[in-house]
Amino acid sequence: MDKYILAHDLGTSGNKATLFHESGKLIDSYISSYSTNYFNEIWVEQNPNDWWEAVCSSTLNILKNSNIDPKQIEVVSFSGQMMGCLVVDENGAPLRPSIIWADQRAVKQSAELAESISQTEFYHIVGHRNTPSYGIQKLMWIRDNEPEIYEKTYKVLNAKDYIVYKLTGEFVTDYSDGNGMGCFDLETLTWSNRIVEASKIDIAKLPDLKPSTYQAGVVTPNAAKATGLAEGTKVVIGAGDGVTANIGAGSVKEGKTYCSLGTSAWVTTTSKKPIFDADMRIVTWAHAIPGYYAPNGTMQYAGGSYNWMKEALCQAELQQAKQEGDSPYERINNKIEKAAAGSNGVLFLPYLLGERAPRWDTVSKGSFVGIKSDTTHEEMLRSVVEGVTYNLGIIYDILKEHIEIDDLMVIGGGAKSEIWRQIIADVFQLPVHIPDYLDEAGSMGAAIIGGVGAGLYDSFDVIENFLHIQNSQQPNPQNAEIYQLAKKQFDDFYFALQKVYEKHKNQY
């Protein structure tokens, strides 16, 4: 009898259930959406019951559409949004909505931690900077502002951990989501006593830490009724979405590197030890594969800058595409391709929402520089894509100081653009590959983690059965010098303008 793996990817906008045959073939997927509550300017919450309803709905639809016997599903595994804070009681009941990754309310708590632990020390324990984004700071906020809820808290969980509890009755998390709590020792893979003590959080409220391949249990009778899964189906805990994507993008051995081009974008590699950058420009995650780490730099607004450009600068292309019934993206990319590498000296700094890596700057704004009387529309458009790529290129430069990188896998919506892929190849001076599925890295990674954890696969090398290269592009050596100089100018302009934005920050 054929065996299948069901992977759930709990994102910010919904849950994607994806069914894979044990051979690696993608059978079907189904998305169930849920809402996000944005309020008080920087507060962002979700109802965890919506996650569970989405998992139940998507599972039932997958089973119905695929017409397979639930008993053929060997294992369920997970990818999930990271850096959240869901507090539950001893019965697993949520005590309040989950404070998700995008929430920035814990500014005071982050500052409180900084009084006891320097940014440098924190970074060298966790692999990340101390910011309001992480789980421990959010739990401190609950303690300080909702003490009655904090007192009732039995465990703090992330999205996938809550669903694992709903399926099995077990409270656990994996190393990657533990890392996202912000109180995790990256080298010992344990909770950091140093940070927990400084936070004054009760360590008993943190869940048990396990490898991503850990089998938490099996589907209980109640969970089987709700989801349509067979009672006794294995449940493997999986990992945070930023780490499962490593697996699904083929980054399963040292130096294997990928770039994800979505609204935000990142460059991530795989290494045998954490990478601690002297200027703390990148972060390191605990990898889903035992013995490995996932050094990473994430920029704030990559595809987001492209979409801004589309709406602000490409109304003619949008109107023409609507009239002709074709793709505005194809029209825009054709315009970009007409401009020469380097955009005739025009540079775009893609800091429309400030920046994470490599800047860690909330003040700077997006900027065009180098515009001249003969600057064309095509050059303006190309400069936007090049500016995003320069920023990603700086992240890549930091990574390659520590590890040898031979090529780059590119995934996500932006990877559909052939000209953007070529610009990446030319800026990075690396061969660029795209897989047959651009948006399945998280689900695919979760499935492979589940398969290894359930004993279906001996190693993560099975990715070769799941991931197939569809297209490759080679770097153009003639553009190497152009882009090397342009990237240096890009950096110089950032540091010059950052002083101006900092001086006038109260006017923005």
N, C-alpha and C positions, 0 to 999 in steps of 0.2 A: 504493500500500500504506500502510495506517495506521501511524503511528509512535507509540511509547510511551516513557515515562520510568520507570525503576525507582529509587525512593528508599529508602535504608536509614536508619533512625533507631536508632542504637546507644545505648540508654538504660542505666540502672543495673540494671534487672531483666531486660532482654532486648532483642532486636533486632526492630523492626517493619519489614517490607518492604512497600512500598506501590506499586502500579502505577497510573500515570496515563496516560490518552490525551493526545496532544498538544493536544487541544482544551481540556484542563483537567478532564475528567471522571475521577473516581476509579473505577477498575475493580475493584480487589481489594486486600486487605491480609492479611498473615499474620505472626503473632508467634512467635518462637522464644525461649524463656526460657533464662537461665543464672544461676548462683549467685554470691553475693558472700560473701567470707570476712571476718567481723568478729571481731577478736581484740585482745588487749592493751588493751582498753577503747577506744582511739582509732585503732587500725590497721584499715584497710579495703582489701582487695585483690581482684582478679579475675584469672582465667586468660585471657590473650588468645586462646588457642586456642579457648576457648568462644565468643568473639566470632566467630571465623572459621567455626566449625561452625554457629553460629546464622545467619550470613549465607548460607552454602551451603544449609542446610536451608530457610530462609524463601524463598530464591530458587527453589529446586527446586519448592516447594509453590505459589508464585505462578504459575510457568510451567505447572504441572500444572492448577491450578484455573482459570486464565484461558484455557487452551487456545490461546495465541498462539504464533506462530513466534518463537523467541528472536532471530532476525534483525530482527524488527520493533522490538526495544528499541534505541532510538537512543543512549541514554546511561544510565549509572548514576551516581548522585550520593549525597551523604551528609549526615546530621546526626548529631552524636555528643556523648556526655558529655564535659565539658570539665575542665580543670585536673588532668589525670592525669599519670602518669609511667611510661611503659613503655620500658625500655631494651632495645635489640636489638643484635646483632652485625652484621658486614658482610653476612652472608647473610640478614638480617632475622629471625633466630631470637631469640625472647625469652630474655633472660638470667635473668629472675626474673618472678614475677607482677607485674601492673601495680598500682601504688599509685594508687588512684582519688581522685576529687575530695573524697570525704567523709573521707579520712584526715587526721588532725591530728598525726602524729608529729613533724613537722619544726619543733618549737617552738624548739629550740636553734639551728637553722639560720636561722630567721626572726630571732631575736635577734641572731645574728652579722651578718646583713645590716644590721640596725638600728644597729649600731655604726659602720657606714660611711656609711649613707644615712638621713637623717631620714625619718620617716613622711610629712611634707609633700613632700619632694623625690621620694620614691618614688611617691607618689600623682600628682604632676604629670608623671611620666614615663610610668607605666603606666596611669593612670586608675583604679587600685585601691590599696587598702591593702596593706602588707606583712604577710601572715599565713601560717601553715603550710599553707594550702589550695592554694597555687599550685605549678606544676611545678618551678620552679628550686629552691625550698626542698626539695622532695622529692628532686630529683637531688643536691643537696648532702648530704642524709641518706644516700643510697646511697654517695656518695663517702666519707663519714665512717665509715660502719658496715659497708659491704660493698666495701672498696677493690678487691678482685680483680674484682668485677663491674663496678665503675666503669671500671677499666682496659680491660676487654674491650668496653665500650660504644662502638658506632659512632654510633648516633643515639638520641635520646629522642623518643618519639612519643605521640600521643593515640590514642584508640580508632579513630576513622575513618581516621587516617593509617596505622595498621597494616593496615587492610583495603584501603586504596588500594595499599599496598605489595604485599599478597598478590595483588591483581588485576593490577598493572602492573609491579611490580619497582622502583618509584620511591619515594624517601624525600622527602616534602614535607609541609608543613602550610600552613594558610591563616592569614590575619592574625588571625582571631578566636581560633583555638586558640593561635596565637603569643602573643596577648594574655593568654591563660590560663596561659601559662608563667610570667608574672610578671617577665619580663626583656625586655619589648617596649616600644619607644618608640612611643607612641600617635600622635604627630604625624608622625613620619618613616616609620612602618610598617616599621621595621627592628629587629633585635636591639639592645638598649641596651648599648653598650660600658660605660657607667657602672655598670650593675647587674651585668653579666657579670663585669667586673673585680672588683667588690666581692665577688661570690659565689665567685671563684676557680675557676669552672667553665670547662672547655675549650670555647670557642665552636664548635669544629668538631663537637662532639657534638650541636649543635642542627640541626634539619632546615632546608632551604631554605624561605624564606617566599614564598608566592604568593597572588594574589587567590583568593577562594572559587570564582570561575568558571573557574579554571585547569584545563585538560585535562591530567592527569598522564600519560596514555598510553591504551593500549587493553588489553582483557582478553587475557591471555596464553593460550597453548594449555593449560597446566596448570590455570590458574584456570577456563578454560572447561569443562574436564572436571569440576572439583569443583562448580561452581555451576550448570551447565546453560546458562550464557550463551553467546552466539555469540562465537567468537574474533574479536577486532578491535573489539568494542563499545567505544565511547568511555567513559572514566572521568573525571568531573569531581570535584574534591576536596570541594566543599561547604564546610560551616562547622560550628562548635560549635552545640549544640542551642539555647542561649539566643539565638543570632543567627538561625538558620534560622527560628525561630518569629516573629521580626520580619517576615520576608517572608511567611510563611504567615498571619499575622494582619493583613496589609495595611499594615504600618508601613514603607512604601517611599518616603515623601516626608517632608520636614521637617515636624515637628509631628504626624504620624500616630502615634497612641499606642495601646497595648493593655495589658490587665491579664490575666495568667494566674492562674487560681484553682485550684491543686492543693493537695497537702499543704503545700508552700510556695507562695508567691505573689509576683508581681512586677509592677511597672509599668515599661514600657519605651517610649521614644519614639525618633524618628529626628531627627538634627540634622546640620548641615554642619560642626560643630566639636565637640570634646570639651567636656563640661560639668564644670568643676572646682569643686565645692562648697567653700566656705570651711571648713566643718566636716567635710568628707570623709564626708558621710552617704550619698552615692550613688556609683556607679561608672560608668565609661564603657567600652563594648566597641567594638572595631573592627567596623563593620557589614559585611555581606556585599556590599553595593552600593558600588562604588568611589566615593570622595568623601564618604561618609556615616559617621556614628558612631551608636552605640546606647546613650545614657545610660539607666541602669537602677538601680532599687532593689529588692532582693529581701528579703522577710521570711521568717523561719524556719518559722513554723507557722501557716498560715492555714486551709486545709482540715483540717489536723491539729488545730487548735483546735475546729473544728466536729465532727470525729469524736470528740475527747475529750468534748465536751459531749454528743454522742449516747450514748456509752457510760456516762458518769458521771451524767447528769441525765435521761435519757429512757428508762429501763427500761420504764416503762408503755407508751410509744409503740412501743417495739420489740416488746413482748409482744403488744399489740393488732394491730400490723401482721402479726405471725407468725400470729396466730389468724385474721385476716381475709384473709390472703394478698395484702395490698397493700404499698405502699411506706412504710417508716418515715420516709424523707426528706419525703414529702408531708405526713405527719402533723405532723412537727416544724416544717416551714415554715408550715403552717396556724396552729400555735400562735404562731410568731414574728410572723405577720401580725396577730394579734389584739392584740399589744402596741403602744402608741403610739410614734412616733419619739422617740428619746432614752431609752426604757426606764424612764421615771419616775425618772430620775437615777441608775440603776444603770450602772456602768461595768465593763467587763472588760478587763484588760490581758493580751494574748495571748502572754505571754513564757514559755510552758511549757518551751521549750528555749533560753532566752536570746533574743537577737535579733541579726540582721544589720542591714540598713537599716531605719530610719534611726538605730538606737541603737548598734550595734556593742558589744554588752553581753553577756557570757557569764554574768553573775552574777544578774541579775534573774529573777524567777519570775512565773508567772501569778497574777493577783489579781482578785478582785471587790471593788469599793468602792461605797459609796453605798447599800448594802442597808438597807431600812427595815422596820418591822413590817408594812407593807402591800404589800411587794414580792411580785409574783406569779411563778409558774413561767414564764409566757409572757415576762415582762420579763427574767428571768434568761437565757432562751434567746436572746432578741433582742439582749441586751447582748453576747453572745459574737460574733455576726455583726457588730454595730456596732463592737466593739473592734478586730476584724481590719480592718474598713474604715477606721476612724480612722487606724490605723497606715499603711495603704496611702495614705490621703489625705494624710498628712504627706509621703510620698514624692512624690506628685503635686504638692503645693505647692512642693516644691524644684524639680522639673522646670519648672513653669510660671513660675518666676522667670526662667528663661533662654530659654524658647521658648513660642510661642503654640500652645495646644492647644484644639481646637474640639469634639472628641467622643472617645469611648473604645470600642474593641472589647474585649469580654470573652470569654475562652476558658477551657477547662479544665473539670474536673468541677463546680466550684462555680458555673459559669455556667448550669447547668441550673436553678438556683433563681431563680424570678422575683422573689421578695421580696428575695433578696440583691442581684440586679441593680438593683432599685429603690433599695435602701439605698445602693449605690454611686453611682447617679445623683444621689441627694439629698445625699450627703456631698461628692461631687466637684462637684456642680452642673454636670453635663455630660450630654448625651445618651449613652446606652449602647446598643451594638449587639451582637448575637451572630450568628455565621455559621452556615451549615447544618452544618458539621462543627466540633465543639468540641475534638476531640482530635487533629486532623491538621495543626496549624500547622507542627510541625517537619518532617514528611514533605513537606507541600505546599511549604514553603520550600526544602527540599533539591531537590525536583523542578524548581522554577522556576530555581534556581541552575544545575542541570544543563542545563536547556533553553537558558538564556542562554549558558552555556559551550560548549554543543555547536552553537550557531548556529540552534537551532530558533526562538528568540524574539529580537527586536531589543532588548527592554528588560524591566525588571521590572514595567512597567505591565500585563503579561499576567496579573498576579494577579487582575485583574477577571474573567478567564475561569474562574479556579479558586475564588474566594472570593465567596460570595453572602450578603448579610445576610438572616437569617431573621426577626429580630424586633428592635424598637427600643423603648426606654423613655426618657421625658423626665423631667428632674428636677422635683420638686415644690417650687416656690419657697416654699411655706408651711413647709417643713421646713428651709430653708436656715439660718435664724437658730438654730433648735434645735440643728442639727448643728454649726454653727460654734462655739457656746458649749460643747457637749459635747466637741468635739475639743480645745478649749483646756483644759478640765478634765482630759481624758485625758492631755494632755501634762504638766500640772502634777502630777498624781498619779504619773506615771512618774518624774519627777525627784525628787519627795519620797520615794517608796518605794525608788528606786535607792540612795539613801544608806543606808537601813536594810538592804537586802539586801547591800550592800557591807560594812557593819559586821559582819554576822553570816554572811558567806559560808562560813565554815568549818563552820557548823552544817548546811549543806545538802549 
